[in-house]
Structures are given as structure tokens and as C-alpha cells.
Amino acid sequence: MTIKELSKIKETYIDERKKELEEGVATVDVHMGTCGIAAGGRNVFSALQGEIERLGVENVKLRVTGCAGLCSMEPMITVHLPGQAPVKYGKLDAAKTREIFYSHVLGGHPKAEYAIGQGLEKPQKRVEIE
């Protein structure tokens, strides 16, 4: 795959995500790198998927992502609501995840007791160690 093809994929993704945000689609990322899966990420994903299906919710997109870099906080999710900074939650189980789903994803009220960060991370700069 060429850089040009990868750039086109990226542009398409960004355009689709902007459209979703304009249409009021919430997104929940379930971080399922190796550490997330080992810590119970599949149970968190299943809990969210079950509630979305049970309620017939159509304006919530559930995504599986890789490692978020905070292995000690797994399993984690990040909630993206239109017009709001994303909120990352950690050390979850199915019950806590359902609480977050109803309170934050559907109700717009973050669950501070499970939150570990708000906003987007900034890229890290590499430094050389002498």
C-alpha cells in the first residue's frame, strides 16, 4: 500500500467521523490490545454490545481499538460524545461499564469515580538518551 492510498483512507475516515459527530453519533472505544483483553476487555465489550442491542440504540457506535498505553488501568474505554471532550475510563468490569453507558453515553453525565482522564492525548516527542 502506498502513502497516497493510506492518506486517502485517513481522509475518508476523518470525513466519516465528522459526519457522525454532526449527526449526533456517540462513539465508545473499547481498548483491546493484549493487556486490555487479558484484563477483561472482552467482558466490557460484551456488556456494551448487549445494552446497545437490547435497547435498539442506533446513535452509538462501538469500536474496538488497540492499546491506549495505560496497561495498569485496563480494561478501559473512551467515550466520545459530540461537542464534548472524550473521557477515558479505567479498571472496569461489566457492571461499571453499564453504569457509564447509561449515565454518560445515553445521559451525557460522565461518571467521575471511574474516569481516569479527559481530552485527547498529545503525541509524545522522542528523545535520545545519551
Biotite code that builds the C-alpha atoms (Angstrom):
import biotite.structure as struc

atoms = struc.array([
    struc.Atom([0.000, 0.000, 0.000], chain_id="A", res_id=1, res_name="MET", atom_name="CA", element="C"),
    struc.Atom([1.331, 3.426, -0.895], chain_id="A", res_id=2, res_name="THR", atom_name="CA", element="C"),
    struc.Atom([1.455, 6.567, 1.244], chain_id="A", res_id=3, res_name="ILE", atom_name="CA", element="C"),
    struc.Atom([-1.092, 8.126, -1.107], chain_id="A", res_id=4, res_name="LYS", atom_name="CA", element="C"),
    struc.Atom([-3.506, 5.215, -0.573], chain_id="A", res_id=5, res_name="GLU", atom_name="CA", element="C"),
    struc.Atom([-3.038, 5.388, 3.197], chain_id="A", res_id=6, res_name="LEU", atom_name="CA", element="C"),
    struc.Atom([-3.649, 9.143, 3.137], chain_id="A", res_id=7, res_name="SER", atom_name="CA", element="C"),
    struc.Atom([-6.887, 8.584, 1.222], chain_id="A", res_id=8, res_name="LYS", atom_name="CA", element="C"),
    struc.Atom([-8.059, 6.031, 3.816], chain_id="A", res_id=9, res_name="ILE", atom_name="CA", element="C"),
    struc.Atom([-7.248, 8.522, 6.582], chain_id="A", res_id=10, res_name="LYS", atom_name="CA", element="C"),
    struc.Atom([-9.133, 11.344, 4.819], chain_id="A", res_id=11, res_name="GLU", atom_name="CA", element="C"),
    struc.Atom([-12.155, 9.106, 4.274], chain_id="A", res_id=12, res_name="THR", atom_name="CA", element="C"),
    struc.Atom([-12.165, 8.087, 7.946], chain_id="A", res_id=13, res_name="TYR", atom_name="CA", element="C"),
    struc.Atom([-11.927, 11.698, 9.111], chain_id="A", res_id=14, res_name="ILE", atom_name="CA", element="C"),
    struc.Atom([-14.771, 12.739, 6.791], chain_id="A", res_id=15, res_name="ASP", atom_name="CA", element="C"),
    struc.Atom([-16.974, 9.872, 8.021], chain_id="A", res_id=16, res_name="GLU", atom_name="CA", element="C"),
    struc.Atom([-16.234, 10.684, 11.675], chain_id="A", res_id=17, res_name="ARG", atom_name="CA", element="C"),
    struc.Atom([-17.058, 14.382, 11.159], chain_id="A", res_id=18, res_name="LYS", atom_name="CA", element="C"),
    struc.Atom([-20.372, 13.385, 9.583], chain_id="A", res_id=19, res_name="LYS", atom_name="CA", element="C"),
    struc.Atom([-21.158, 11.074, 12.509], chain_id="A", res_id=20, res_name="GLU", atom_name="CA", element="C"),
    struc.Atom([-20.432, 13.848, 15.004], chain_id="A", res_id=21, res_name="LEU", atom_name="CA", element="C"),
    struc.Atom([-22.678, 16.252, 13.085], chain_id="A", res_id=22, res_name="GLU", atom_name="CA", element="C"),
    struc.Atom([-25.442, 13.637, 13.197], chain_id="A", res_id=23, res_name="GLU", atom_name="CA", element="C"),
    struc.Atom([-25.026, 13.191, 16.965], chain_id="A", res_id=24, res_name="GLY", atom_name="CA", element="C"),
    struc.Atom([-23.437, 9.737, 16.938], chain_id="A", res_id=25, res_name="VAL", atom_name="CA", element="C"),
    struc.Atom([-21.619, 8.857, 20.163], chain_id="A", res_id=26, res_name="ALA", atom_name="CA", element="C"),
    struc.Atom([-18.618, 6.546, 19.963], chain_id="A", res_id=27, res_name="THR", atom_name="CA", element="C"),
    struc.Atom([-17.292, 4.210, 22.626], chain_id="A", res_id=28, res_name="VAL", atom_name="CA", element="C"),
    struc.Atom([-13.806, 2.818, 22.090], chain_id="A", res_id=29, res_name="ASP", atom_name="CA", element="C"),
    struc.Atom([-13.017, -0.404, 23.927], chain_id="A", res_id=30, res_name="VAL", atom_name="CA", element="C"),
    struc.Atom([-9.242, -0.659, 24.242], chain_id="A", res_id=31, res_name="HIS", atom_name="CA", element="C"),
    struc.Atom([-8.422, -4.271, 23.438], chain_id="A", res_id=32, res_name="MET", atom_name="CA", element="C"),
    struc.Atom([-4.714, -4.578, 22.996], chain_id="A", res_id=33, res_name="GLY", atom_name="CA", element="C"),
    struc.Atom([-3.152, -7.659, 24.563], chain_id="A", res_id=34, res_name="THR", atom_name="CA", element="C"),
    struc.Atom([-3.245, -6.081, 28.022], chain_id="A", res_id=35, res_name="CYS", atom_name="CA", element="C"),
    struc.Atom([-6.875, -4.988, 27.620], chain_id="A", res_id=36, res_name="GLY", atom_name="CA", element="C"),
    struc.Atom([-8.004, -8.446, 26.549], chain_id="A", res_id=37, res_name="ILE", atom_name="CA", element="C"),
    struc.Atom([-6.059, -10.104, 29.368], chain_id="A", res_id=38, res_name="ALA", atom_name="CA", element="C"),
    struc.Atom([-7.627, -7.733, 31.917], chain_id="A", res_id=39, res_name="ALA", atom_name="CA", element="C"),
    struc.Atom([-11.207, -8.403, 30.790], chain_id="A", res_id=40, res_name="GLY", atom_name="CA", element="C"),
    struc.Atom([-11.785, -6.155, 27.784], chain_id="A", res_id=41, res_name="GLY", atom_name="CA", element="C"),
    struc.Atom([-13.992, -8.744, 26.092], chain_id="A", res_id=42, res_name="ARG", atom_name="CA", element="C"),
    struc.Atom([-16.417, -8.668, 29.035], chain_id="A", res_id=43, res_name="ASN", atom_name="CA", element="C"),
    struc.Atom([-16.544, -4.869, 28.831], chain_id="A", res_id=44, res_name="VAL", atom_name="CA", element="C"),
    struc.Atom([-17.192, -5.025, 25.080], chain_id="A", res_id=45, res_name="PHE", atom_name="CA", element="C"),
    struc.Atom([-19.900, -7.660, 25.535], chain_id="A", res_id=46, res_name="SER", atom_name="CA", element="C"),
    struc.Atom([-21.635, -5.601, 28.228], chain_id="A", res_id=47, res_name="ALA", atom_name="CA", element="C"),
    struc.Atom([-21.772, -2.553, 25.947], chain_id="A", res_id=48, res_name="LEU", atom_name="CA", element="C"),
    struc.Atom([-22.809, -4.531, 22.902], chain_id="A", res_id=49, res_name="GLN", atom_name="CA", element="C"),
    struc.Atom([-25.545, -6.267, 24.893], chain_id="A", res_id=50, res_name="GLY", atom_name="CA", element="C"),
    struc.Atom([-27.043, -2.985, 26.130], chain_id="A", res_id=51, res_name="GLU", atom_name="CA", element="C"),
    struc.Atom([-26.890, -1.372, 22.684], chain_id="A", res_id=52, res_name="ILE", atom_name="CA", element="C"),
    struc.Atom([-28.649, -4.359, 21.115], chain_id="A", res_id=53, res_name="GLU", atom_name="CA", element="C"),
    struc.Atom([-31.159, -4.801, 23.952], chain_id="A", res_id=54, res_name="ARG", atom_name="CA", element="C"),
    struc.Atom([-32.248, -1.162, 23.775], chain_id="A", res_id=55, res_name="LEU", atom_name="CA", element="C"),
    struc.Atom([-32.029, -0.901, 19.982], chain_id="A", res_id=56, res_name="GLY", atom_name="CA", element="C"),
    struc.Atom([-29.772, 2.161, 20.271], chain_id="A", res_id=57, res_name="VAL", atom_name="CA", element="C"),
    struc.Atom([-28.777, 3.403, 16.828], chain_id="A", res_id=58, res_name="GLU", atom_name="CA", element="C"),
    struc.Atom([-26.790, 6.553, 17.612], chain_id="A", res_id=59, res_name="ASN", atom_name="CA", element="C"),
    struc.Atom([-23.944, 4.828, 19.490], chain_id="A", res_id=60, res_name="VAL", atom_name="CA", element="C"),
    struc.Atom([-21.011, 3.342, 17.618], chain_id="A", res_id=61, res_name="LYS", atom_name="CA", element="C"),
    struc.Atom([-18.948, 0.706, 19.430], chain_id="A", res_id=62, res_name="LEU", atom_name="CA", element="C"),
    struc.Atom([-15.341, 0.349, 18.275], chain_id="A", res_id=63, res_name="ARG", atom_name="CA", element="C"),
    struc.Atom([-12.505, -1.980, 19.204], chain_id="A", res_id=64, res_name="VAL", atom_name="CA", element="C"),
    struc.Atom([-9.160, -0.208, 19.403], chain_id="A", res_id=65, res_name="THR", atom_name="CA", element="C"),
    struc.Atom([-5.667, -1.206, 20.383], chain_id="A", res_id=66, res_name="GLY", atom_name="CA", element="C"),
    struc.Atom([-3.650, -0.432, 23.450], chain_id="A", res_id=67, res_name="CYS", atom_name="CA", element="C"),
    struc.Atom([-4.074, 3.021, 24.965], chain_id="A", res_id=68, res_name="ALA", atom_name="CA", element="C"),
    struc.Atom([-0.726, 2.798, 26.757], chain_id="A", res_id=69, res_name="GLY", atom_name="CA", element="C"),
    struc.Atom([-2.021, 2.527, 30.316], chain_id="A", res_id=70, res_name="LEU", atom_name="CA", element="C"),
    struc.Atom([-1.794, -1.203, 30.927], chain_id="A", res_id=71, res_name="CYS", atom_name="CA", element="C"),
    struc.Atom([-2.254, -0.882, 34.682], chain_id="A", res_id=72, res_name="SER", atom_name="CA", element="C"),
    struc.Atom([-5.661, 0.771, 34.122], chain_id="A", res_id=73, res_name="MET", atom_name="CA", element="C"),
    struc.Atom([-7.117, -1.923, 31.851], chain_id="A", res_id=74, res_name="GLU", atom_name="CA", element="C"),
    struc.Atom([-9.786, -2.727, 30.929], chain_id="A", res_id=75, res_name="PRO", atom_name="CA", element="C"),
    struc.Atom([-10.503, 0.748, 29.582], chain_id="A", res_id=76, res_name="MET", atom_name="CA", element="C"),
    struc.Atom([-12.978, 2.550, 27.353], chain_id="A", res_id=77, res_name="ILE", atom_name="CA", element="C"),
    struc.Atom([-13.037, 6.046, 25.889], chain_id="A", res_id=78, res_name="THR", atom_name="CA", element="C"),
    struc.Atom([-16.387, 7.786, 25.441], chain_id="A", res_id=79, res_name="VAL", atom_name="CA", element="C"),
    struc.Atom([-16.662, 10.356, 22.633], chain_id="A", res_id=80, res_name="HIS", atom_name="CA", element="C"),
    struc.Atom([-19.822, 12.486, 22.664], chain_id="A", res_id=81, res_name="LEU", atom_name="CA", element="C"),
    struc.Atom([-20.426, 15.178, 20.036], chain_id="A", res_id=82, res_name="PRO", atom_name="CA", element="C"),
    struc.Atom([-19.314, 18.590, 21.268], chain_id="A", res_id=83, res_name="GLY", atom_name="CA", element="C"),
    struc.Atom([-17.567, 17.238, 24.366], chain_id="A", res_id=84, res_name="GLN", atom_name="CA", element="C"),
    struc.Atom([-14.012, 16.244, 25.193], chain_id="A", res_id=85, res_name="ALA", atom_name="CA", element="C"),
    struc.Atom([-13.524, 12.466, 25.235], chain_id="A", res_id=86, res_name="PRO", atom_name="CA", element="C"),
    struc.Atom([-13.418, 10.766, 28.630], chain_id="A", res_id=87, res_name="VAL", atom_name="CA", element="C"),
    struc.Atom([-11.259, 7.719, 29.313], chain_id="A", res_id=88, res_name="LYS", atom_name="CA", element="C"),
    struc.Atom([-12.398, 5.258, 31.976], chain_id="A", res_id=89, res_name="TYR", atom_name="CA", element="C"),
    struc.Atom([-10.290, 2.539, 33.573], chain_id="A", res_id=90, res_name="GLY", atom_name="CA", element="C"),
    struc.Atom([-10.264, -0.537, 35.788], chain_id="A", res_id=91, res_name="LYS", atom_name="CA", element="C"),
    struc.Atom([-13.698, -1.504, 34.519], chain_id="A", res_id=92, res_name="LEU", atom_name="CA", element="C"),
    struc.Atom([-15.893, -4.546, 34.733], chain_id="A", res_id=93, res_name="ASP", atom_name="CA", element="C"),
    struc.Atom([-19.259, -5.236, 33.095], chain_id="A", res_id=94, res_name="ALA", atom_name="CA", element="C"),
    struc.Atom([-21.274, -3.570, 35.890], chain_id="A", res_id=95, res_name="ALA", atom_name="CA", element="C"),
    struc.Atom([-19.217, -0.350, 35.916], chain_id="A", res_id=96, res_name="LYS", atom_name="CA", element="C"),
    struc.Atom([-19.351, -0.267, 32.127], chain_id="A", res_id=97, res_name="THR", atom_name="CA", element="C"),
    struc.Atom([-23.154, -0.441, 32.152], chain_id="A", res_id=98, res_name="ARG", atom_name="CA", element="C"),
    struc.Atom([-23.250, 2.434, 34.668], chain_id="A", res_id=99, res_name="GLU", atom_name="CA", element="C"),
    struc.Atom([-21.062, 4.522, 32.349], chain_id="A", res_id=100, res_name="ILE", atom_name="CA", element="C"),
    struc.Atom([-23.219, 3.573, 29.368], chain_id="A", res_id=101, res_name="PHE", atom_name="CA", element="C"),
    struc.Atom([-26.441, 4.778, 30.988], chain_id="A", res_id=102, res_name="TYR", atom_name="CA", element="C"),
    struc.Atom([-25.030, 7.811, 32.769], chain_id="A", res_id=103, res_name="SER", atom_name="CA", element="C"),
    struc.Atom([-22.526, 9.154, 30.259], chain_id="A", res_id=104, res_name="HIS", atom_name="CA", element="C"),
    struc.Atom([-23.208, 7.665, 26.839], chain_id="A", res_id=105, res_name="VAL", atom_name="CA", element="C"),
    struc.Atom([-27.006, 7.886, 26.990], chain_id="A", res_id=106, res_name="LEU", atom_name="CA", element="C"),
    struc.Atom([-27.403, 10.594, 29.640], chain_id="A", res_id=107, res_name="GLY", atom_name="CA", element="C"),
    struc.Atom([-24.457, 12.891, 28.940], chain_id="A", res_id=108, res_name="GLY", atom_name="CA", element="C"),
    struc.Atom([-23.237, 12.791, 32.559], chain_id="A", res_id=109, res_name="HIS", atom_name="CA", element="C"),
    struc.Atom([-19.684, 11.408, 32.987], chain_id="A", res_id=110, res_name="PRO", atom_name="CA", element="C"),
    struc.Atom([-19.035, 9.038, 35.893], chain_id="A", res_id=111, res_name="LYS", atom_name="CA", element="C"),
    struc.Atom([-16.183, 10.823, 37.681], chain_id="A", res_id=112, res_name="ALA", atom_name="CA", element="C"),
    struc.Atom([-15.476, 7.924, 40.029], chain_id="A", res_id=113, res_name="GLU", atom_name="CA", element="C"),
    struc.Atom([-14.343, 5.716, 37.098], chain_id="A", res_id=114, res_name="TYR", atom_name="CA", element="C"),
    struc.Atom([-12.770, 8.418, 34.903], chain_id="A", res_id=115, res_name="ALA", atom_name="CA", element="C"),
    struc.Atom([-9.002, 8.492, 34.536], chain_id="A", res_id=116, res_name="ILE", atom_name="CA", element="C"),
    struc.Atom([-8.662, 11.336, 32.031], chain_id="A", res_id=117, res_name="GLY", atom_name="CA", element="C"),
    struc.Atom([-10.449, 13.818, 29.819], chain_id="A", res_id=118, res_name="GLN", atom_name="CA", element="C"),
    struc.Atom([-9.422, 15.225, 26.453], chain_id="A", res_id=119, res_name="GLY", atom_name="CA", element="C"),
    struc.Atom([-7.178, 13.916, 23.727], chain_id="A", res_id=120, res_name="LEU", atom_name="CA", element="C"),
    struc.Atom([-3.634, 12.867, 24.385], chain_id="A", res_id=121, res_name="GLU", atom_name="CA", element="C"),
    struc.Atom([-0.929, 14.802, 22.602], chain_id="A", res_id=122, res_name="LYS", atom_name="CA", element="C"),
    struc.Atom([1.701, 12.943, 20.593], chain_id="A", res_id=123, res_name="PRO", atom_name="CA", element="C"),
    struc.Atom([4.850, 12.230, 22.540], chain_id="A", res_id=124, res_name="GLN", atom_name="CA", element="C"),
    struc.Atom([8.218, 13.523, 21.354], chain_id="A", res_id=125, res_name="LYS", atom_name="CA", element="C"),
    struc.Atom([11.001, 11.003, 21.089], chain_id="A", res_id=126, res_name="ARG", atom_name="CA", element="C"),
    struc.Atom([14.180, 11.900, 22.896], chain_id="A", res_id=127, res_name="VAL", atom_name="CA", element="C"),
    struc.Atom([17.587, 10.351, 22.720], chain_id="A", res_id=128, res_name="GLU", atom_name="CA", element="C"),
    struc.Atom([19.230, 9.206, 25.905], chain_id="A", res_id=129, res_name="ILE", atom_name="CA", element="C"),
    struc.Atom([22.959, 9.594, 25.958], chain_id="A", res_id=130, res_name="GLU", atom_name="CA", element="C"),
])
